[in-house]
Amino acid sequence: MSLTEQSFQLPWHGIHHIALLTTDLEATIGFYRDVLGMPTSEILPSKEGRGRHCLIFVKPNDDHIRGFHFFERPAEKTTLGISDSHPQSFAPHVALRLPNGTAAHTLRERLKNAHVSVTDIPELGSFVFFDNNQLCLEVTWPKEGSAS
């Protein structure tokens, strides 16, 4: 089916962030900040086994696209994924942005109808799922009352 034949579309707002792993968070921050000139967030503490992490902003002050979200993991702990038994575990992923909760609900229903499992991330107000290639995708949207 070509794009012109597509019968359904969600109002995507682009890629919000790409989550990746690093074994040395300080070195990664140094490279992106000092070599590539990208601003970074503070280092955030490990929470629920996800490791220390920080955001690297490709386009500062734009809530529609952040950039990279690096999580620190020792080299021996790189086989990670999200599962029903450990829903807060980490998997490298691409986070996509929708304009609102209504669009997110529509997508959730489409995924359910396609028999795709969804894992909620309550503290972020987002959810994740895997595509047919086992690529982890996160869906995020502005929370009610936020400016963007």
C-alpha positions, 0 to 999 in steps of 0.5 A: 500500500502506498502512502497515497492509499493509506486509510488511517493516520495518526498526527505524529509530532516526530521522534521525541528521543532515541534511548541508547546504552553507554558504559561510561556516561561521563565520557558520552556526555563529554563527547556530545557536549564538548565535541558536538556542542549539544547541551545536556541535562544533569545526570539523573540517578538510577531508578528501578534498575535503569542505571544513571542517565541523562538527556542530550538535546539535539534541539534545545527547548523543543518538547517535540524532539529532545535527542538522545537519552543515554542510560549507563550500564556496565559492559556485562549487563547489556542484554536488556529488554522490557518484559511483563515480569520486569516492566520497568527494565530498560531496552534501547528504544525510539520514542515517538511523540503524539500531540495528545492523550486522545491520539495515544488512546487511539494508537493503544486501541489499534495496537490492541486490535493488532494483538500487540502487547503494550507496557505502561510506564506510569512514572512517565505517562507513556507506553512501550511496545515492540514492532515486528522487528523487535524494535522497542518503541515508546509513545509519549504525549504532552500531559494535560495542562502542559504547554506543549 
